[in-house]
């Protein structure tokens, strides 16, 4: 019987800044139905809301913060479900009242409830 020793390397990757997040979203959603200006406005609003949810979304130590894949899910949902750019912005502004949309960023009900508590205290 052979024993195999494996070496594991762990890297800490810093979370992307807003500019990099914008580039990531643009790379995934090049063919959309809105004008460039409207799309950029939606994406900037989505990134702002995403950052808020990511920072306030959980109190559990082991909880997973919203990542870029959740941001991409949010943008996809907004682009599919919104008829106009204004509709998409309204959905983002009313995120607290739209649990399915909030669920794209925070998967666990406990995290959703905690986020809503944090927002309602302000």
N, C-alpha and C positions, 0 to 999 in steps of 0.2 A: 504494500500500500504506500502510495506516495503522498506526501504532504505538500500542499501548494500554499505558499505565502503570497498574498497579494498586497501590493502597495496601492493605496488610494490617495489621490490628490484631491483636495477640496479647494475650490476657488470661491471667493466672495465676489460677486458681481454687483456693482452699485446699480440701483434702480435708475432707469433712464430719466433724464430731465425732460422738460416739456417739448423742447425742440426735437429731441430724439423720438419721443412718443408721437409727435406729429409726423415725422418721417416714416415711422413704422406703420401708422394708420394709412398714410398716403400710399405706401407700397402695397398694402392689402386691398385698398378700395380705389383703384384707379378709374374704373368705369362706373360712375354713379350718375343719378338722374338730376342732380342739382348743379348749379353754376359753381365755378371755382370759389368765388367769394362766399357764396352761401354755404358751400361744403366746409370751407375753412372756418367759418363762423360756428357751424355745428360742432366741428371737431374741437375747436378751442374751448367751447362751452362744455363739451363732453370730458375733455381732459381736466378742466377745472373741477367739475363735479366728481370725476374719478379720483382726483387727488384728495378732495374732501372726504369721500367715502373711505378711501384707503387709510387716511390718517385717523379717522374717528370710528372705523368700522368694527373694531373688536376689542374686548377686554381680556379675552382668553389668551393665555401665554402661548399655547400650542396652536392657536388659530392661524390660518393662512391669510395673509393680506391679499387684497385684490391685486392681480398681476396684469401684465400686458394682454394676456389672453382674455381676461375678463373685459378689459377696455375694448378689445376687438369685437367681442360678443355684444357689448353695449352699442357700439357704432353700427354693427350689422343690424341689430334689432331696430335702431332708430331709422336707418336708411330704408329698411323693408316696410316698417309700419307707419312711416310719416309721409303724408302726401305733399307737404310743403316744408320748407326750412323752418318757418315759424312754428309749425306743428311739432317738429323735432325739438326745438328750443323749449317749447312749452312742456313737453314731456320730461325734459331734463329738469326744468324748474319745479315740476311737481313730482319729482322722484319719490319724495316721502309718502305720497298718496298712491304710488303705483308699485305695489309689492312685487309683481312679476318683473318689472324693470329693475328694481332694486336687487332682485334675486340674481340678475346677471352679474352683479358685482360682489354680492355677499351671499354665499350659498347656504349658510346655516341660519336657521330661523333665529337662534339666539343672537347671532351677530347683527341680523337685521333689526331686531328689537333694541339691542344696545345702541346701534346707530341712531335709530329714531328717538330714543331717550336723549342722546347727546344733542341732537339737532333741536329738539323741542325745549331743551333747557335754555337755549340762547334767546 
